[in-house]
Amino acid sequence: MTSPKRLSALIEDCATQLEDAHLHAGLSFGHGTNNAQDEAAWLVLWQLGLPLDTDFTDDAQDVLVREAELIKVQHLIAQRITTRKPAAYLTQEAWLEGVSFYVDERVIVPRSLIAEVLASGNIDPWLSADTKHLLDMCTGNGSLAILAALAYPEVQVTGSDVSAEALEVAHINMERHELQERLTWLQSDGFKNIQHKFDLILCNPPYVNSQSLATLPQEYVNEPALALDGGPDGMRFISRLLHEAPNYMQENAILVLEIGNEREHFEAAFPKIDVVWLTTSAGDDQVLLLTRQAIILNNTHT
């Protein structure tokens, strides 16, 4: 029989297991947490049905965890280590800017830095009272479309994705946040099935270059490759996006695009394009803003 264990001690033990797996077996973080302590707290609290903001350092909340629950926790931690599935797939929940989203293996775990841009209001100076229609291309589980709908209550939002399975997950999240009247999902490969012009386009596309893709930790390999693979230089989808985008943008529209660590490849592909870099927690060269005019000018020179 296993003796009961205090919650704080249990989380510390689990954090030690995860850190050991990180150091010696290549376990990777980055799908909601970036360290063993936070991931252990997330998994333990979720398994025990406790709020994720539980202060387990508070003696009053440092409850005893009984044998049956200890076994469930240890099974979950072992599953995380052996399968290398992101924790969000195990809990079927991910958080972005404090908002909860359902996730499963049909979509990548939401972590787009565009969420920070929406929350900070960095793009608001480029918007106006005429900003009424927004497109979130490569919407995945719909998190950015939903965050945009919450940030801009007067805007109608369309989320598009080439994956019908991803849109099934997006639909779940739309219903969870009761945004059926303001959100529309559309299956489309790029702009293929898009028939309207938009005032604001958000896009977190597949942009990981082939060399980087080949070295990604197993946690990322467990995500749909379609949402990550950007081709040899990471620009395969982005090149098509910029070529076609002006036809689907209103006169004063803007495009907010995430390119991750691909700035070098982006600038090599589009050396003369007029870019506004947006500040995020990952730096000042991960997310950029392009006006319609800047895209048109670039396209005339290529």
C-alpha positions as CSV (number, residue, x, y, z in Angstrom):
1,M,0.0,0.0,0.0
2,T,1.3,3.5,-0.9
3,S,1.2,6.0,1.8
4,P,-0.7,9.3,1.3
5,K,1.5,12.2,0.1
6,R,1.0,15.9,0.4
7,L,0.1,17.7,-2.8
8,S,3.3,19.9,-2.7
9,A,5.6,16.9,-2.3
10,L,3.8,15.0,-5.0
11,I,4.3,17.9,-7.5
12,E,7.9,18.2,-6.5
13,D,8.4,14.4,-7.1
14,C,6.7,14.6,-10.5
15,A,8.8,17.7,-11.4
16,T,11.9,15.7,-10.6
17,Q,10.8,12.8,-12.9
18,L,10.0,15.2,-15.7
19,E,13.3,17.1,-15.3
20,D,15.3,13.8,-15.2
21,A,13.5,12.7,-18.5
22,H,14.3,16.1,-20.0
23,L,18.0,15.9,-19.1
24,H,18.6,12.2,-19.9
25,A,15.8,11.2,-22.4
26,G,15.2,14.3,-24.5
27,L,11.8,15.1,-23.0
28,S,10.9,18.6,-24.4
29,F,8.7,21.3,-23.0
30,G,7.1,24.2,-25.0
31,H,3.4,23.2,-25.4
32,G,2.0,25.4,-22.7
33,T,4.9,25.2,-20.2
34,N,8.6,25.7,-20.6
35,N,9.9,23.8,-17.5
36,A,9.4,20.7,-15.5
37,Q,7.9,22.4,-12.4
38,D,5.1,24.1,-14.2
39,E,4.3,21.0,-16.3
40,A,4.2,18.8,-13.2
41,A,1.9,21.2,-11.4
42,W,-0.4,21.3,-14.5
43,L,-0.6,17.5,-14.9
44,V,-1.0,16.8,-11.2
45,L,-3.7,19.4,-10.6
46,W,-5.5,18.4,-13.7
47,Q,-5.5,14.7,-12.7
48,L,-6.8,15.5,-9.2
49,G,-9.5,17.8,-10.6
50,L,-8.1,20.8,-8.8
51,P,-8.1,24.4,-10.2
52,L,-4.9,25.1,-12.1
53,D,-4.3,28.2,-10.0
54,T,-4.3,26.2,-6.8
55,D,-1.6,27.6,-4.5
56,F,-0.1,24.3,-3.4
57,T,2.6,26.1,-1.4
58,D,-0.2,27.3,0.9
59,D,-0.3,24.9,3.9
60,A,-4.1,25.3,4.0
61,Q,-4.3,23.9,0.4
62,D,-1.5,21.3,0.8
63,V,-3.9,18.4,0.9
64,L,-3.1,14.7,1.3
65,V,-3.4,12.7,-1.9
66,R,-4.6,9.2,-1.3
67,E,-3.3,6.0,-2.9
68,A,-5.8,5.7,-5.7
69,E,-5.2,9.2,-6.8
70,L,-1.4,8.8,-6.5
71,I,-1.6,5.8,-8.9
72,K,-3.5,7.9,-11.4
73,V,-1.0,10.7,-11.2
74,Q,2.0,8.4,-11.6
75,H,0.3,6.8,-14.6
76,L,-0.2,10.2,-16.2
77,I,3.4,11.3,-15.6
78,A,4.7,8.0,-17.0
79,Q,2.4,8.4,-20.1
80,R,3.9,11.9,-20.6
81,I,7.4,10.5,-20.5
82,T,7.0,7.3,-22.5
83,T,4.7,8.6,-25.3
84,R,6.3,12.0,-25.5
85,K,2.8,13.4,-26.3
86,P,2.5,17.1,-25.3
87,A,0.7,17.5,-22.0
88,A,-2.1,19.3,-23.8
89,Y,-3.0,16.1,-25.7
90,L,-3.1,14.2,-22.4
91,T,-5.4,16.7,-20.7
92,Q,-7.2,17.7,-24.0
93,E,-6.9,21.3,-22.9
94,A,-4.6,24.2,-23.7
95,W,-4.5,27.8,-22.5
96,L,-3.7,30.8,-24.5
97,E,-3.7,34.3,-23.0
98,G,-5.6,32.9,-20.1
99,V,-8.4,31.4,-22.3
100,S,-9.1,27.7,-22.3
101,F,-9.3,25.7,-25.5
102,Y,-10.1,22.0,-26.3
103,V,-7.3,20.3,-28.2
104,D,-6.5,16.8,-29.4
105,E,-4.2,15.1,-32.0
106,R,-6.2,16.6,-34.9
107,V,-4.5,20.0,-34.3
108,I,-1.2,21.4,-33.1
109,V,-1.2,22.7,-29.6
110,P,-2.0,26.4,-29.7
111,R,0.9,28.6,-28.8
112,S,0.9,31.4,-31.5
113,L,2.6,34.6,-30.5
114,I,-0.2,36.4,-32.4
115,A,-2.3,35.8,-29.3
116,E,0.0,38.2,-27.5
117,V,-0.4,40.8,-30.2
118,L,-4.2,40.6,-29.9
119,A,-4.0,40.9,-26.1
120,S,-1.6,43.8,-26.1
121,G,-3.4,45.9,-28.7
122,N,-0.2,46.3,-30.7
123,I,-2.1,46.2,-34.0
124,D,-4.9,48.5,-32.9
125,P,-3.4,51.7,-34.5
126,W,-3.8,50.1,-37.9
127,L,-7.5,49.3,-37.3
128,S,-10.5,51.6,-37.4
129,A,-14.3,51.7,-37.1
130,D,-14.3,50.2,-40.6
131,T,-12.6,47.1,-39.4
132,K,-15.6,44.7,-39.6
133,H,-14.4,41.4,-41.2
134,L,-11.4,39.3,-40.0
135,L,-9.9,36.2,-41.5
136,D,-7.8,33.8,-39.4
137,M,-6.1,31.6,-42.0
138,C,-4.6,28.3,-40.8
139,T,-6.9,28.5,-37.8
140,G,-6.2,25.0,-36.4
141,N,-8.3,24.6,-33.3
142,G,-9.7,28.1,-33.8
143,S,-7.9,29.7,-30.8
144,L,-6.7,32.9,-32.6
145,A,-10.1,33.4,-34.3
146,I,-11.8,33.1,-30.9
147,L,-9.3,35.4,-29.2
148,A,-9.9,37.9,-32.0
149,A,-13.6,37.7,-31.6
150,L,-13.3,38.3,-27.9
151,A,-10.9,41.2,-28.5
152,Y,-13.0,42.9,-31.2
153,P,-16.7,42.4,-30.3
154,E,-18.0,44.3,-33.4
155,V,-16.0,42.2,-35.8
156,Q,-17.2,39.1,-37.8
157,V,-14.6,36.4,-37.9
158,T,-13.9,33.7,-40.4
159,G,-11.5,30.9,-39.6
160,S,-10.1,28.8,-42.5
161,D,-8.0,25.7,-42.6
162,V,-7.2,23.1,-45.2
163,S,-7.8,20.3,-42.6
164,A,-11.4,19.3,-42.1
165,E,-10.4,17.5,-38.9
166,A,-8.9,20.8,-37.5
167,L,-12.1,22.6,-38.2
168,E,-14.0,19.9,-36.2
169,V,-11.9,20.9,-33.2
170,A,-12.4,24.6,-33.9
171,H,-16.2,24.0,-33.9
172,I,-15.9,22.5,-30.4
173,N,-14.2,25.6,-29.2
174,M,-16.6,27.9,-30.9
175,E,-19.4,26.3,-29.0
176,R,-17.4,26.3,-25.7
177,H,-17.1,30.0,-26.0
178,E,-20.6,30.6,-27.4
179,L,-19.5,32.5,-30.4
180,Q,-21.7,30.8,-33.0
181,E,-23.2,34.1,-34.2
182,R,-19.9,35.7,-34.9
183,L,-17.7,32.9,-36.1
184,T,-17.7,31.0,-39.4
185,W,-15.5,28.1,-40.3
186,L,-14.4,27.4,-43.9
187,Q,-12.3,24.6,-45.3
188,S,-9.9,26.1,-47.8
189,D,-6.4,25.5,-49.0
190,G,-5.1,29.1,-48.7
191,F,-7.5,31.4,-50.5
192,K,-8.9,28.7,-52.8
193,N,-12.4,28.8,-51.3
194,I,-12.3,32.4,-49.9
195,Q,-14.9,34.6,-51.6
196,H,-14.8,37.9,-49.6
197,K,-12.4,40.7,-48.8
198,F,-11.2,41.3,-45.3
199,D,-10.0,44.2,-43.2
200,L,-7.7,42.1,-41.1
201,I,-6.0,38.8,-41.9
202,L,-4.2,36.8,-39.2
203,C,-2.1,33.9,-40.2
204,N,0.1,31.5,-38.2
205,P,1.1,29.2,-41.2
206,P,3.3,26.2,-41.5
207,Y,6.7,27.8,-41.5
208,V,9.3,25.4,-40.1
209,N,12.0,24.9,-42.6
210,S,12.9,21.3,-43.6
211,Q,16.3,21.2,-41.8
212,S,14.7,22.4,-38.5
213,L,11.7,20.1,-39.0
214,A,14.0,17.1,-39.2
215,T,15.5,17.9,-35.8
216,L,12.3,18.7,-33.8
217,P,11.8,16.9,-30.5
218,Q,9.3,14.0,-30.5
219,E,6.6,16.2,-28.9
220,Y,6.5,18.3,-32.1
221,V,6.6,15.2,-34.3
222,N,3.4,14.0,-32.5
223,E,1.6,17.1,-33.9
224,P,0.1,17.2,-37.4
225,A,3.1,17.8,-39.8
226,L,0.8,19.6,-42.2
227,A,0.6,22.5,-39.7
228,L,4.4,22.8,-39.3
229,D,6.1,21.9,-42.5
230,G,7.0,25.1,-44.4
231,G,9.1,23.4,-47.1
232,P,12.9,23.8,-47.7
233,D,13.1,27.4,-46.5
234,G,9.9,27.6,-44.5
235,M,8.4,30.0,-47.1
236,R,6.4,27.6,-49.2
237,F,2.9,28.6,-47.9
238,I,4.0,32.2,-47.1
239,S,5.0,32.8,-50.7
240,R,1.7,31.8,-52.0
241,L,-0.1,33.7,-49.2
242,L,1.6,37.0,-50.1
243,H,1.1,36.5,-53.8
244,E,-2.7,36.1,-53.4
245,A,-3.5,38.1,-50.3
246,P,-4.1,41.6,-51.9
247,N,-7.0,40.2,-53.8
248,Y,-8.7,39.3,-50.5
249,M,-7.9,42.5,-48.6
250,Q,-9.8,45.7,-48.4
251,E,-7.9,48.9,-49.4
252,N,-6.6,49.7,-45.9
253,A,-6.4,46.1,-44.7
254,I,-3.4,44.6,-42.9
255,L,-2.0,41.1,-42.6
256,V,-0.5,39.9,-39.3
257,L,1.9,37.0,-40.0
258,E,3.9,34.7,-37.7
259,I,7.2,33.4,-39.0
260,G,8.8,32.1,-35.8
261,N,12.6,31.8,-36.2
262,E,12.5,32.1,-40.0
263,R,13.4,35.8,-40.3
264,E,16.6,35.0,-42.3
265,H,14.7,32.9,-44.8
266,F,11.8,35.5,-44.9
267,E,14.2,38.4,-45.7
268,A,16.0,36.3,-48.3
269,A,12.6,35.5,-50.0
270,F,11.2,39.0,-49.7
271,P,14.2,41.4,-49.5
272,K,12.4,44.6,-50.4
273,I,9.1,44.2,-48.6
274,D,8.2,46.9,-46.1
275,V,7.7,45.1,-42.8
276,V,6.5,46.3,-39.4
277,W,7.9,44.0,-36.7
278,L,5.7,43.4,-33.7
279,T,7.1,42.9,-30.2
280,T,6.4,39.6,-28.5
281,S,7.8,37.7,-25.5
282,A,9.9,35.7,-28.0
283,G,11.5,38.9,-29.4
284,D,10.9,41.5,-32.1
285,D,11.3,39.3,-35.2
286,Q,8.8,36.5,-34.8
287,V,5.5,38.3,-35.8
288,L,5.2,40.9,-38.5
289,L,2.6,43.3,-39.9
290,L,2.1,44.0,-43.6
291,T,-0.2,46.6,-45.2
292,R,-2.0,45.7,-48.4
293,Q,0.0,48.4,-50.2
294,A,3.3,46.9,-49.0
295,I,2.4,43.5,-50.3
296,I,1.3,44.9,-53.7
297,L,4.5,46.8,-54.0
298,N,6.5,43.7,-53.2
299,N,4.6,41.6,-55.7
300,T,5.3,44.1,-58.5
301,H,9.0,43.8,-57.9
302,T,9.1,40.0,-57.9
